[in-house]
């Protein structure tokens, strides 16, 4: 299945890829429709969908800014090593 939206397959840090996909899903829901967002998420494997929903859970538990900062730190540490 191909998507008219960016799937971020070229993003190497998996956590950053999941963050970007979660942001895309959220923006499609906000700007388009729930149905279109669901269509977007079906471009991914079950494991990848779980990763996206894990990002949403982290945001729910810790807040957007704290989650964003955490992901930024982790990705920065991964790219330095």
Secondary structure, 3 states (H helix, E strand, C coil): CCCCCCCCCCCCCHHHHHHHHHHHHHHHHHHCCHHHHHHHHCCCCHHHHHHHHHHHHHHHHHCHHHHHHHHHHHHHHHHHC
